[in-house]
């Protein structure tokens, strides 16, 4: 997607990007880390967002611990550490917000990320923090002190966050388990269309020549159940077959005795004449 939009002359989607913000796990902790591949320069859009984020936390959420973590991109690794590194490689200013201090945290790659592992209250609070910092940059109100844009009726609705969290965690989200016509896609598109002006769904296919990942279809399978004889039946059947083969073997080995006995039975008896 990044390469297509950077190389395309018809698309200016990434040509005027101020910065790219990626989110990675913000619903479990009172800690918040801003991961960067290169610290933002002073007076740059990224630096203004960092200042807004720090001011919001200092003014309204002093209990949240914040820290910027600088990690250079290691191109020798098979996988990138953070999502923003994909944009940083293309020289786009980008960073990732996460409650994980390190990309090697085992909780970040676990398959046990169930609904119970997310604190709805902390998730709603962190959504409000990120939204407030973004809005201050978008509307250029960084110098308005303790002005809180998202409060009252504009605040984050925790019931809505909890409902969407339940909806997302009740569905399998693996790529091979989500066909393009899945109801989850339609629900997300419809919900985003209520609040955003331009919502577009784009489907991408992996490169057939040199794919980075191979996805296998077949999320739905047919299971067949059969009612079979118990295992003891096979034992009795095996004994019967062995007995039959033993009888045949003995009959072949002693065929001359059998033949003589049959001759005696079939030959006519001589009657004695007095």
C-alpha positions in Angstrom: 0.0 0.0 0.0 2.8 2.4 0.9 4.7 1.7 -2.3 1.6 2.0 -4.5 0.7 5.4 -3.1 4.2 6.8 -3.2 4.9 5.7 -6.7 1.5 6.5 -8.1 1.3 9.9 -9.9 -2.5 10.0 -9.6 -2.5 9.7 -5.8 -1.3 12.5 -3.5 -2.3 10.6 -0.4 1.2 10.4 1.0 2.7 13.4 -0.7 1.5 16.0 1.9 1.7 13.8 5.0 2.7 15.8 8.1 3.4 12.6 10.2 2.1 9.1 10.5 0.8 7.9 13.9 0.6 4.1 14.5 -1.2 2.6 17.5 0.0 -0.6 19.1 -1.6 -1.8 22.3 -3.0 1.1 24.4 -5.6 -0.6 26.5 -3.8 -2.3 29.4 -1.4 0.0 31.3 -0.9 3.4 32.9 2.3 3.7 30.8 2.5 5.3 27.4 5.6 5.1 25.1 6.2 7.0 21.9 8.5 4.8 19.8 10.5 6.6 17.1 13.1 5.6 14.6 14.4 9.2 14.5 13.6 11.8 17.1 11.4 14.6 15.5 13.2 17.8 14.7 12.3 20.9 16.6 9.3 22.9 15.1 8.4 19.9 12.9 4.8 18.6 12.9 6.0 15.5 14.7 7.6 17.7 17.4 4.4 19.7 17.8 2.4 16.5 18.3 5.0 15.3 20.9 4.6 18.6 22.8 0.8 18.4 22.6 0.8 14.9 23.9 3.1 15.9 26.8 0.9 18.9 27.6 -2.3 16.9 27.6 -0.8 14.3 29.9 0.6 16.9 32.3 -2.7 18.9 32.4 -5.4 16.2 32.5 -3.7 12.8 33.1 -0.8 13.2 35.4 -1.0 9.6 36.5 0.0 8.3 33.1 3.8 7.7 32.7 5.1 8.9 29.4 8.4 8.3 27.7 9.8 8.6 24.2 11.8 5.5 23.1 14.3 5.9 20.3 15.2 2.7 18.4 17.0 2.6 15.0 15.7 0.4 12.3 17.6 -2.8 11.8 17.2 -3.8 8.2 18.9 -7.1 8.8 16.0 -8.4 10.8 13.4 -10.6 9.2 10.5 -8.5 10.7 10.3 -4.9 11.6 10.0 -4.1 15.3 7.2 -1.4 15.0 4.7 -0.5 12.4 5.9 3.0 12.0 9.3 1.7 10.7 7.6 0.8 7.4 6.9 4.5 6.9 10.2 5.6 8.2 12.0 3.5 5.7 10.2 5.5 3.0 11.4 8.8 4.7 8.0 9.6 6.1 7.9 11.0 9.7 6.2 8.3 11.8 6.0 7.0 15.3 4.1 4.4 17.3 2.2 4.9 20.6 2.1 1.8 22.8 2.0 0.7 26.4 4.8 -1.8 25.6 8.3 -0.5 26.4 10.0 -3.0 24.0 8.9 -4.8 20.9 10.2 -8.0 22.4 7.6 -8.0 25.2 6.0 -11.5 25.1 2.5 -10.0 25.7 2.8 -8.3 22.3 3.0 -11.5 20.3 0.8 -13.7 22.3 -2.2 -15.5 20.8 -4.1 -15.2 24.1 -5.2 -11.6 23.5 -8.7 -12.2 24.7 -11.3 -9.7 25.7 -10.5 -10.0 29.4 -6.9 -8.7 28.7 -8.1 -5.2 27.8 -9.1 -2.6 30.5 -12.0 -0.7 28.9 -11.5 2.3 31.2 -7.8 2.6 30.4 -8.5 2.1 26.7 -11.1 4.9 26.7 -8.7 7.2 28.6 -5.9 6.6 26.1 -8.2 7.1 23.1 -9.1 10.5 24.7 -5.4 11.3 25.2 -4.4 10.6 21.6 -7.5 12.3 20.2 -6.8 15.4 22.3 -3.2 15.6 21.1 -4.2 15.2 17.5 -7.0 17.7 17.7 -4.7 20.3 19.2 -2.4 20.0 16.2 -5.1 19.9 13.6 -7.0 22.9 14.9 -3.8 24.7 16.0 -4.8 25.3 19.6 -1.6 24.2 21.2 -1.1 27.5 23.0 -4.5 27.5 24.7 -3.4 26.2 28.0 -5.8 23.8 29.7 -8.4 23.9 27.0 -9.9 20.4 26.6 -11.5 19.8 23.3 -13.0 16.4 24.0 -15.1 16.9 27.1 -18.8 16.6 27.9 -20.8 15.5 24.9 -17.7 15.3 22.8 -15.9 13.0 25.2 -15.1 9.4 24.5 -18.2 7.2 25.2 -17.0 4.2 27.2 -20.1 2.2 26.4 -19.5 2.6 22.7 -15.8 1.6 23.1 -16.9 -1.5 25.1 -19.5 -2.5 22.5 -17.0 -2.3 19.7 -14.4 -4.1 21.7 -16.8 -6.9 22.3 -17.7 -7.0 18.6 -14.1 -7.1 17.4 -13.0 -9.7 20.0 -15.9 -12.0 19.1 -14.7 -12.4 15.5 -11.6 -14.2 14.2 -9.3 -11.5 12.9 -6.7 -13.6 11.1 -6.3 -12.6 7.4 -7.2 -16.1 6.1 -10.4 -16.2 8.2 -11.7 -12.8 7.0 -13.1 -13.0 3.5 -13.6 -9.7 1.7 -17.4 -9.9 2.1 -17.2 -10.6 5.9 -19.8 -8.8 8.0 -17.1 -7.2 10.2 -15.7 -5.3 7.2 -19.2 -4.0 6.4 -19.9 -3.0 10.0 -16.6 -1.1 10.3 -17.1 0.7 7.0 -20.6 1.7 8.0 -19.5 3.0 11.4 -16.6 5.0 10.0 -18.8 6.5 7.3 -20.9 8.1 10.0 -18.0 10.2 11.3 -15.7 10.5 8.3 -16.2 12.2 5.0 -14.3 9.8 2.6 -14.3 6.1 3.5 -13.0 3.7 0.9 -12.4 0.0 1.2 -9.4 -1.3 -0.7 -8.5 -5.0 -1.2 -4.9 -6.0 -1.8 -3.5 -9.3 -3.0 -0.1 -10.7 -2.2 2.6 -10.7 -4.8 2.3 -14.0 -6.6 6.0 -14.0 -7.7 7.6 -13.3 -4.4 5.0 -13.1 -1.6 6.2 -12.1 1.8 3.5 -14.3 3.4 1.4 -17.2 2.1 -2.2 -17.2 3.2 -4.3 -20.4 2.9 -8.0 -20.3 2.4 -10.4 -22.8 3.8 -11.9 -21.3 6.9 -15.0 -23.5 6.7 -14.6 -27.3 6.7 -17.1 -30.2 6.7 -16.6 -32.7 9.6 -17.9 -36.2 9.2 -18.7 -38.5 12.1 -19.1 -42.3 11.7 -20.6 -44.9 14.0 -18.1 -47.8 13.9 -17.8 -51.2 15.7 -15.8 -51.2 18.9 -12.2 -52.2 19.0 -13.0 -55.6 20.5 -14.9 -56.5 17.3 -11.6 -56.2 15.3 -10.0 -58.6 17.8 -12.7 -61.2 17.3 -12.6 -60.8 13.6 -8.9 -61.3 13.5 -9.2 -64.5 15.6 -11.9 -65.8 13.2 -9.7 -65.1 10.2 -6.7 -66.7 11.7 -8.8 -69.8 12.6 -10.1 -70.0 9.0 -6.6 -69.7 7.6 -5.4 -72.4 10.0 -8.1 -74.8 8.9 -7.3 -74.1 5.2 -3.6 -74.6 5.9 -4.1 -77.9 7.7 -6.4 -79.1 4.9 -3.8 -78.4 2.3 -1.0 -80.0 4.2 -3.0 -83.1 4.9 -4.9 -83.3 1.7 -3.9 -87.0 1.1 -5.6 -88.0 4.4 -8.6 -85.9 3.4 -8.7 -87.5 -0.1 -8.5 -91.0 1.3 -11.3 -90.3 3.8 -13.5 -88.9 1.0 -12.8 -92.0 -1.2 -13.8 -94.3 1.6 -17.0 -92.4 2.1 -17.8 -92.2 -1.6 -16.9 -95.8 -2.6 -19.8 -98.3 -2.8 -19.9 -100.9 -0.1 -19.6 -104.6 -1.1 -22.5 -106.7 0.1 -21.7 -110.2 1.3 -23.7 -113.0 -0.4 -24.5 -116.0 1.7 
